[in-house]
Each structure stands twice: as structure tokens, then as C-alpha cells.
Amino acid sequence: MFGEGCWEHTVILFTHDDGLKEQSIEEFLQAGSQDLQQLVEKSGSRYHVLNIKDRAHGTQVSELLDQVEDMVAGNRERFYSSQTYQEAEDQVREMEGKIQRERGERKQREERYLRERLEKELQDSLIKIEGVIQEHEGDIRTLSERTSELERQVKEERDEEKKRELERELKRESDRREEMERKLERCREKRENERREMEERHRQEIEEMMENYEGEARVEAERNLMKIVLPELQRNIMISQTKMQREFSRQMEEKNRQMEEKNRQMEEKNREMEEKDRVIVERDGEIEGLIEKLWEMCK
């Protein structure tokens, strides 16, 4: 159906349900029929084994797709142009295009929603911190005005006792202002750290979403490829199995024929041996008769 050129674009898929057990695929092929070995040879020894009972067979499918991609890359300048193959390829491309468009639209919607949510969280956090900063700045302005007033009073005061009291109060207010300035600096650092952390979380969530979409796209592509490729592969496998069964039946018939021929030859040899034994017995009888006659004559 595909012509001889299809073998350059063929990977043979062997499926089993733990039937190989301790036997390797190489041992299975060596013990297989000549038709099966020729089939593998025609495909350039490109084959893959898939255990259909293994629930976690995603890795097996991924390895199969990697092998197919390597084969396609190797045939980049020699595309196979069979009409049937082209129709299947067009079908896959059309299906993948539709899925990619739908996934792209959904990805844009979710990415937009994610960005808006993260930006809102960042804005809410920054607004809260900004309120604390403004409050501290107001306190600092009040303390600055208070210390300026105290400095003026200290300069003008002539009473030493009151002057010392004003200086002590000025020291307390200056310390409070320095503490408020340190708090203000910590709030500004916290605001910057919050912004960086939110941006980093934003970036990570976007990357995770992109990875999830890429993973979903690969799984969907694998599923669509298997929907189209597996039926044809299974048909080829059934043909190969039928050929193998016919070859096995032919070999068994040949062995049965050989056994029947050997049995016939053995029966013929047995008859010949029986005939020889009969002749020997007859001759022994004749000899015994002659000996008896000789004895009688001697008497």
C-alpha cells in the first residue's frame, strides 16, 4: 500500500503484556521466523517494545516518539510522499493546529488572570507597606519639628536647670526620631523585598503554567499520534503475526512429515530385521537337521 520507500520511514512497534518475561527482545527476534527478521531488517532495525500492561507507560510512549522524531530528522531531505501517509499527516497537523489554537487562547486567558491576580496582590501589599511608611514619615516630621523647637528653646533658655531639662528632652526626641528613621528604612527594605519576591513568584508561576501547557501539549500530541499511527501499526503487526503463524504451521508440518518418514524407515528396517531373523532361524533349523542326520549315519 505504501510502497518500498515506506521502510525508510518505518518504526516497528512490538506490544506485549509481560509475555517476554526474562527474554530480551533481541533473543525473541533471533528465535523468530525469517519473515520477522526480514521485516526488522527492512525497517533498518528500528523497533520499539511497549508493555501494554504497564500503567506507567508514559516514558515508553515518550521514548517511541523520540525515536520517531530521530527518524524524521534523519529523513529531513527525503520526505515520504505516499498519498495515504500524506492524508494521515495532514489529519494530524490539522488536529494539532486546532488543539494548539484552543490551548493558546486558554493559556492567554489564564496567563492574563494570573498576572492580574499577582499584580493585585503586589499592589495590596505595597499599599499596606506604603501606608506604614507614610505614617512613619509623618511621625519623623513631627519629631523633627519638635527637636527643632527644643533646640531653639535650649539656645534661648538662661536658667541652667531648665536648660538641662530641655537638653534631656531634646536627647529623648532625637533618639525617637533616629529610631523612627531606622523603622522607616526597614519598611522601605521590606517594600523592596516584597516587590522582588512577588515578581519572582509571579515569574515562577508563569513558568510553571507554561511547563504545564507544554506537558499537556506533548501528551495530547502523543495521544493524537497514537490514535492515527497505532491502528496501522497494529494492522502491520497482525499481518506479521499471521505470517509468523503460517511459518510456524509450515515448519510443524515439515517436522511432522519428517517424523512420519523416519517412522516409515524404522518400520521398514524392523521388517528387514525380522526377515533376517526368520531366515537365520530357518537356517539354524536346517543345520540342526543335518547334524542329527550325521549322528545317525555315524551310529
C-alpha positions in Angstrom: 0.0 0.0 0.0 2.8 2.4 0.9 5.5 1.1 -1.5 9.0 0.1 -0.7 10.0 3.6 0.2 8.0 3.4 3.4 10.6 1.3 5.1 12.9 4.3 5.5 10.0 5.9 7.4 9.0 2.9 9.5 9.4 2.0 13.2 8.1 -1.4 14.1 6.2 -1.4 17.4 6.1 -4.7 19.4 3.4 -4.7 22.1 3.3 -7.3 24.9 1.6 -8.0 28.3 4.6 -9.3 30.2 4.9 -12.1 27.6 8.6 -11.6 27.2 9.3 -12.1 30.9 13.0 -12.9 31.2 13.6 -13.0 27.5 15.1 -9.9 25.8 13.7 -8.5 22.6 16.9 -9.4 20.8 16.6 -13.0 21.9 13.0 -13.0 20.8 13.9 -11.7 17.3 16.8 -14.2 16.9 14.4 -17.0 17.7 11.7 -15.6 15.4 10.9 -16.6 11.9 12.8 -15.5 8.9 9.9 -13.3 7.8 10.0 -11.4 11.1 13.8 -10.9 10.9 13.5 -9.6 7.3 10.8 -7.2 8.4 13.0 -5.8 11.1 15.9 -5.6 8.7 13.9 -3.8 6.1 13.0 -1.1 8.7 16.7 -0.5 9.4 16.4 -2.4 12.7 14.2 0.4 14.1 11.8 -1.1 16.6 10.3 -0.3 20.0 8.8 -2.5 22.7 5.7 -1.4 24.5 4.4 -3.2 27.6 0.6 -2.6 27.4 0.1 -3.8 31.0 2.5 -1.3 32.4 0.2 1.5 33.6 3.1 4.0 33.9 3.9 3.6 30.2 4.2 7.4 29.5 8.0 7.0 29.4 7.7 4.2 26.9 5.5 6.3 24.7 7.9 9.3 25.0 10.8 7.1 24.0 8.8 5.9 21.0 8.1 9.5 19.9 11.8 10.4 20.4 12.7 7.5 18.1 10.1 8.6 15.6 11.5 12.2 15.7 15.0 11.0 15.2 13.9 9.0 12.2 12.0 12.0 10.8 15.1 14.2 11.4 17.2 11.7 9.5 14.8 11.7 6.6 14.5 15.5 6.5 15.6 15.8 2.9 13.7 12.6 1.8 10.1 13.1 2.8 7.8 10.2 2.1 5.0 11.4 -0.3 2.6 8.5 -0.3 -1.0 9.8 -0.6 -2.2 7.7 2.3 0.7 8.8 4.5 0.2 12.4 3.5 -3.5 12.3 4.3 -2.7 10.9 7.8 0.0 13.6 8.3 -2.5 16.3 7.2 -5.0 15.0 9.6 -2.5 15.0 12.5 -1.4 18.6 11.5 -5.0 19.9 11.3 -5.9 18.3 14.7 -2.7 19.6 16.3 -3.3 23.1 14.9 -6.9 23.2 16.3 -5.7 22.0 19.7 -2.8 24.5 19.7 -5.2 27.3 18.9 -7.6 26.4 21.6 -4.8 25.8 24.1 -3.2 29.1 23.1 -6.4 31.0 23.8 -6.9 29.3 27.1 -3.3 29.9 28.0 -3.6 33.6 27.3 -6.8 33.8 29.4 -5.2 32.0 32.3 -1.9 34.0 32.0 -3.8 37.3 31.9 -5.9 36.2 35.0 -2.7 35.1 36.8 -0.9 38.3 36.0 -3.8 40.4 37.2 -4.1 38.4 40.4 -0.4 38.6 41.2 -0.3 42.3 40.4 -3.3 43.0 42.7 -1.6 41.0 45.5 1.6 43.0 44.9 -0.3 46.3 44.9 -2.3 45.5 48.0 0.9 44.5 49.8 2.8 47.6 48.6 -0.1 49.9 49.5 -0.2 48.5 53.1 3.5 49.0 53.5 3.3 52.4 51.9 0.7 53.4 54.5 3.1 52.3 57.3 5.9 54.3 55.6 3.8 57.4 55.3 2.8 57.1 58.9 6.5 56.8 60.0 7.4 59.8 57.8 4.6 61.8 59.5 6.0 60.8 62.9 9.5 61.7 61.8 8.3 65.2 60.6 6.6 65.7 63.9 9.7 64.7 65.8 11.9 66.9 63.6 9.7 69.9 64.3 9.7 69.0 68.0 13.5 68.7 68.1 14.0 72.0 66.2 11.7 73.7 68.7 13.6 72.2 71.6 17.0 73.2 70.1 15.7 76.8 69.8 14.5 76.7 73.4 17.8 75.3 74.7 19.6 78.2 73.0 17.3 80.8 74.4 17.0 79.4 77.9 19.1 81.1 80.5 18.1 79.1 83.5 20.6 76.2 83.8 18.2 73.7 85.4 15.5 74.3 82.7 18.2 74.2 80.1 19.4 70.8 81.2 15.8 69.5 81.3 15.3 70.8 77.8 18.5 69.1 76.6 17.4 65.8 78.1 14.1 66.1 76.4 15.9 67.0 73.2 18.0 63.9 73.5 14.9 61.7 74.0 13.2 63.2 71.0 16.3 62.9 68.8 16.6 59.2 69.8 13.0 58.7 69.0 13.5 60.3 65.6 16.5 58.1 64.9 14.5 55.0 65.8 11.7 56.1 63.6 14.1 56.7 60.7 15.5 53.1 61.2 12.0 51.8 61.2 11.3 53.8 58.0 14.4 52.3 56.4 13.3 48.8 57.4 9.9 49.4 55.9 11.4 50.6 52.6 13.6 47.5 52.5 10.6 45.3 53.3 8.7 47.0 50.5 11.5 46.3 48.0 11.9 42.7 49.2 8.1 42.2 48.9 8.2 43.6 45.4 11.1 41.3 44.4 9.6 38.2 46.0 6.2 38.9 44.4 7.8 39.4 41.0 9.9 36.2 41.4 6.8 34.2 42.5 5.0 35.7 39.5 7.7 34.6 37.2 7.8 31.1 38.7 4.0 30.7 38.4 4.1 31.8 34.8 6.9 29.4 34.0 5.1 26.6 35.8 2.0 27.3 33.9 4.0 27.3 30.6 5.6 24.0 31.5 2.2 22.5 32.3 0.9 23.7 29.0 3.9 22.2 27.2 3.5 18.9 29.0 -0.2 18.9 28.2 0.6 19.7 24.6 3.1 16.8 24.3 0.6 14.4 25.9 -2.1 15.5 23.6 0.2 15.2 20.6 1.2 11.7 21.7 -2.4 10.7 22.1 -3.4 12.0 18.7 -0.3 10.4 17.1 -1.1 7.1 18.7 -4.8 7.3 17.5 -3.6 7.6 13.9 -0.4 5.6 14.0 -1.4 2.7 16.2 -4.2 1.2 14.0 -1.8 1.0 11.0 1.0 -0.4 13.2 -1.4 -2.9 14.7 -2.6 -3.9 11.3 1.0 -4.5 10.2 1.6 -6.4 13.4 -1.4 -8.6 12.7 0.0 -9.3 9.2 3.4 -10.2 10.7 1.8 -12.4 13.3 -0.3 -14.1 10.6 2.9 -14.7 8.6 4.7 -16.0 11.7 1.8 -18.3 12.4 1.8 -19.6 8.9 5.6 -20.1 9.0 5.3 -21.9 12.3 2.5 -24.1 10.9 4.6 -24.9 7.8 7.6 -25.7 10.0 5.5 -28.0 12.2 4.0 -29.7 9.1 7.5 -30.2 7.7 8.7 -31.7 11.0 5.7 -34.0 11.2 6.3 -35.1 7.6 10.0 -35.8 8.5 8.9 -37.7 11.6 6.5 -39.8 9.6 9.2 -40.5 7.0 11.6 -41.6 9.8 8.9 -43.8 11.3 8.3 -45.4 7.9 12.0 -46.0 7.5 12.2 -47.5 11.0 9.3 -49.8 10.3 10.9 -50.9 7.1 14.2 -51.6 8.9 12.3 -53.6 11.5 10.6 -55.7 8.8 14.0 -56.3 7.2 15.5 -57.3 10.6 12.5 -59.6 11.3 13.0 -61.2 7.8 16.7 -61.7 8.5 15.9 -63.2 11.9 13.4 -65.6 10.2 16.0 -66.6 7.6 18.6 -67.2 10.4 16.1 -69.3 12.4 15.3 -71.4 9.3 19.0 -71.9 8.5 19.7 -72.9 12.1 16.9 -75.4 11.8 18.3 -76.9 8.7 21.8 -77.1 10.2 20.4 -78.8 13.3 18.6 -81.3 11.0 21.8 -82.0 9.1 23.7 -82.5 12.3 21.1 -85.1 13.5 21.4 -87.0 10.2 25.1 -87.1 10.5 24.9 -88.5 14.0 22.5 -91.2 12.9 24.8 -92.1 10.0 27.8 -92.4 12.3 25.9 -94.8 14.6 
